[in-house]
Amino acid sequence: MAKRNAEESTIGDVLKNFISSNKLEKGLDKVTIKEAWHTVLGEAISKYTTGLVLERETLFVSLSSSVLREELSYGKEKIMKLLNEEVGKELVKKLVLK
């Protein structure tokens, strides 16, 4: 049974405590980075994205278009910066396009 705090807490604080105590950050980060990819890069690029996997600060992106993969490879640093800004913390330190 969980301990009860005597002081009042906001729902946001309670959720943060629950997430950290149950070690759910990594799973939420994976979902958040997928949403950020679709938000930052838009619908056109999302259509060609076949897979997104976040493992140990490396984002692996599978694309169905080799031309698009080549174009995106020129702006990897900018894409990582935009994704991290969208998420609000530095989740992606390396981007692998395949």
N, C-alpha and C positions, 0 to 999 in steps of 0.2 A: 504494500500500500504506500502510495506517495505521501510525503510529508506535506503538511499544510502550512503555508506562510501566514503569519498574523497580519502583515501589512498588505495594503491594497496594491494590485499590480494591473497594468494595462494588458489587454489581450495580446498585443504585440510582444510584450516582454514574456508573457506566459508561453507563447508559441516559440519564441527564441530559446527559452529554457528547455522546452520539450524537445525541440530539434537537436539542440546540443547534447542533452542528456541521453538521447536515444541514437546519437551518431548518424543523423540523417542528412548532414550537410552535403556530402558527396553526391548522393542521389538527387538532391534538390539542385545542386550545381549543374548536373548533367541535363536536367530538364530546362533550367534557366538558360543555359548556353544554347540549346536548340532553339528556344524562343527568340533569343537575341540574334542568332544567325538569320532567321527568317525576317526579323524586324530590320536589321541593319542592311542586309543585302537585297531584300525585296523579293517580290513574287517571281520575277523573271529568272533569277538565279536559283531560287528555291525549287523551281520546276526541274532543274537539272541536278539537284542534290539528291543522291540516292541513300546517303548514310552520314550520320554525324556521331562520333564517339569521342568522349572526353576521358582520357586516361593520364593521370599524373601530370597535369598541367600541359598536356599535348592534345590538341584537337585534330582528329583525323576526319577528313571530309572526303567522301566518295562522290565523284561527279560523273555524269553520263556523257559529258561532252569534253573531248580532249582539247578543243579550241578554247573553251571557257576555262579549263584547268590551267592552260598556258597563260591566259590573260590575267587570271586571279593570282598566279604565282608572282607576277611583277609587283603586286600590292600587298604581300603577306603582312608586312609590318603595320601598314595602315589598317588592314582588316582586324588584326589582333588588337590594336589600340581601340578601334571602334567597338569591338565586342566587349572588351574589358570595361570600357566606359558605360556601355549599355547595361552590363550586369552590376556595375558599381564596385567591383573588386577585381584584382588581377588573377583570373582563372586560367587564361591561356597565355603560355609563354612560348609555345612552339605550335606552328600550324603546318600540317602535312596534308597536301592535296593529292588524292589518288583517284 
